């Protein structure tokens, strides 16, 4: 993400609340996979999520927020989530 006025990357100030969206193929265990992966790197994650399905229910989006402590923590969460073939995108 860049600041449109300066074309410089926007820096996140840590620690902060960080919202995430994980999109993947719908399955009964998708939400629990996302929760367990996030908890591995963010033990204080409260487990609250919001789920939305695509129109045809083929895809599922899991929305959540964590208290992020560093860029490295976010990088590890994103990398671990993407290891699962069900996961299509992490935002």
Helices and strands as residue ranges (DSSP letters): E 16-25, H 30-41, E 50-53, E 59-68, H 71-82, E 87-90
